[in-house]
Amino acid sequence: MAEALWSRKVFLVPDSIGKSVAELIFLLVIFVLVLAACIVTTRFIAGHQMQRSRNSNFKPLETYQVAQNRYLHLVQIGSRYFVVSVTKESINFIAEMKEDEIVVKPEKSGLQRSFKEILSDFKVKVDKHDDTQK
């Protein structure tokens, strides 16, 4: 019986260890390729969706949560403004608003401050905290 196991190479021998390492490396390379393909696809789809939303007449301006899963949305459609209520089951028209009744907040484009400025402010706060501890 022992001879049958040795003849089938069930036990690890140097050839099978090298083969196992090669298979592991191959699987890791395949994993990295699949991951890279997912990243490229996600970025492509996100860019496509952003382009579609820029060319749209629909623009969500503001959202207010009334309760859990219940929201009021202020939406601009063309040159008109509407307030709609949105729940899990439905979307209902509430009111149409005039442009002079609405105060639109300017959109924030990216970070207002650079990372370097934020880090230097944090260092100042840490230094002040260290000074008060002494």
RODO-2510 file (C-alpha; in nm, 4 decimals, decimal comma):
residues 134
     n   res          X          Y          Z
     1     m     0,0000     0,0000     0,0000
     2     a     0,2801     0,2421     0,0858
     3     e     0,4391     0,1658    -0,2488
     4     a     0,1138     0,2617    -0,4229
     5     l     0,1098     0,6023    -0,2482
     6     w     0,4726     0,6699    -0,3400
     7     s     0,4141     0,5706    -0,6983
     8     r     0,1186     0,8143    -0,7265
     9     k     0,3311     1,0970    -0,5829
    10     v     0,0741     1,1889    -0,3198
    11     f     0,3450     1,3110    -0,0871
    12     l     0,5211     1,6392    -0,1607
    13     v     0,8412     1,5992    -0,3507
    14     p     1,0581     1,8843    -0,4812
    15     d     0,8880     1,8807    -0,8237
    16     s     0,5411     1,9291    -0,6747
    17     i     0,6572     2,2151    -0,4476
    18     g     0,7956     2,4038    -0,7469
    19     k     0,4767     2,3344    -0,9379
    20     s     0,2646     2,4612    -0,6475
    21     v     0,4673     2,7819    -0,6237
    22     a     0,4342     2,8346    -1,0002
    23     e     0,0556     2,7831    -0,9789
    24     l     0,0335     3,0300    -0,6904
    25     i     0,2265     3,2934    -0,8841
    26     f     0,0109     3,2293    -1,1916
    27     l    -0,3087     3,2708    -0,9861
    28     l    -0,1775     3,5939    -0,8310
    29     v    -0,1002     3,7318    -1,1782
    30     i    -0,4515     3,6404    -1,2970
    31     f    -0,5988     3,8043    -0,9845
    32     v    -0,4055     4,1274    -1,0483
    33     l    -0,5179     4,1303    -1,4139
    34     v    -0,8844     4,0831    -1,3172
    35     l    -0,8533     4,3553    -1,0527
    36     a    -0,6969     4,5948    -1,3052
    37     a    -0,9750     4,5190    -1,5552
    38     c    -1,2358     4,5973    -1,2868
    39     i    -1,0699     4,9303    -1,2050
    40     v    -1,0483     5,0341    -1,5720
    41     t    -1,4107     4,9343    -1,6356
    42     t    -1,5376     5,1192    -1,3273
    43     r    -1,3543     5,4383    -1,4226
    44     f    -1,4847     5,4177    -1,7795
    45     i    -1,8447     5,3739    -1,6648
    46     a    -1,8131     5,6541    -1,4073
    47     g    -1,6745     5,8914    -1,6714
    48     h    -1,9544     5,7994    -1,9097
    49     q    -2,2191     5,8633    -1,6412
    50     m    -2,0611     6,1987    -1,5484
    51     q    -2,0732     6,3065    -1,9129
    52     r    -2,4413     6,2101    -1,9357
    53     s    -2,5289     6,4029    -1,6196
    54     r    -2,3510     6,7185    -1,7411
    55     n    -2,5612     6,7250    -2,0578
    56     s    -2,8864     6,6697    -1,8707
    57     n    -3,1712     6,9123    -1,8027
    58     f    -3,2233     6,7543    -1,4597
    59     k    -3,0153     6,8956    -1,1769
    60     p    -3,0662     6,7983    -0,8116
    61     l    -3,0037     7,1109    -0,6039
    62     e    -3,0725     7,0072    -0,2465
    63     t    -3,1932     6,7138    -0,0382
    64     y    -3,3523     6,7244     0,3058
    65     q    -3,4159     6,4103     0,5107
    66     v    -3,7553     6,4300     0,6802
    67     a    -3,7434     6,0838     0,8381
    68     q    -3,5768     5,7535     0,7717
    69     n    -3,6228     5,6719     0,4001
    70     r    -3,8269     5,9926     0,3466
    71     y    -3,6712     6,2868     0,1679
    72     l    -3,7597     6,6210     0,0139
    73     h    -3,5666     6,7036    -0,3019
    74     l    -3,5316     7,0397    -0,4687
    75     v    -3,4790     6,9710    -0,8389
    76     q    -3,4139     7,2032    -1,1312
    77     i    -3,5642     7,0810    -1,4574
    78     g    -3,4700     7,3151    -1,7366
    79     s    -3,5417     7,6612    -1,5975
    80     r    -3,8132     7,5492    -1,3528
    81     y    -3,7750     7,4365    -0,9903
    82     f    -3,9741     7,1611    -0,8196
    83     v    -3,9973     7,0149    -0,4712
    84     v    -4,0709     6,6427    -0,4643
    85     s    -4,1029     6,3958    -0,1798
    86     v    -3,9261     6,0648    -0,2210
    87     t    -3,9969     5,7516    -0,0214
    88     k    -3,9069     5,3909    -0,0727
    89     e    -4,2371     5,3289    -0,2502
    90     s    -4,3108     5,6513    -0,4362
    91     i    -4,2141     5,9958    -0,5636
    92     n    -4,4725     6,2730    -0,5193
    93     f    -4,4909     6,6276    -0,6513
    94     i    -4,5096     6,8807    -0,3663
    95     a    -4,4704     7,2270    -0,5187
    96     e    -4,3229     7,4360    -0,7950
    97     m    -4,1004     7,7208    -0,6817
    98     k    -4,0010     8,0455    -0,8477
    99     e    -3,6366     8,1185    -0,9148
   100     d    -3,6306     8,4221    -0,6840
   101     e    -3,7492     8,2051    -0,3895
   102     i    -3,4449     7,9807    -0,4115
   103     v    -3,0971     8,0440    -0,2780
   104     v    -2,8616     7,8093    -0,4609
   105     k    -2,5401     7,7267    -0,2792
   106     p    -2,2330     7,7303    -0,5029
   107     e    -2,0967     7,3863    -0,5792
   108     k    -1,7707     7,2948    -0,4121
   109     s    -1,5171     7,1862    -0,6690
   110     g    -1,2622     6,9602    -0,5040
   111     l    -1,0783     7,0552    -0,1895
   112     q    -1,0918     7,4144    -0,0768
   113     r    -0,7506     7,3848     0,0886
   114     s    -0,4478     7,1851    -0,0111
   115     f    -0,3337     6,8851     0,1874
   116     k    -0,0184     7,0745     0,2826
   117     e    -0,2256     7,3509     0,4458
   118     i    -0,4416     7,1002     0,6338
   119     l    -0,1333     6,9137     0,7565
   120     s     0,0377     7,2332     0,8746
   121     d    -0,2784     7,3349     1,0663
   122     f    -0,2870     6,9911     1,2269
   123     k     0,0802     7,0222     1,3282
   124     v     0,0100     7,3597     1,4905
   125     k    -0,2797     7,2101     1,6891
   126     v    -0,0645     6,9159     1,8007
   127     d     0,2164     7,1491     1,9063
   128     k    -0,0275     7,3645     2,1062
   129     h    -0,1680     7,0536     2,2711
   130     d     0,1835     6,9349     2,3622
   131     d     0,2679     7,2766     2,5097
   132     t    -0,0421     7,2768     2,7321
   133     q     0,0400     6,9244     2,8559
   134     k     0,3813     7,0327     2,9909
***
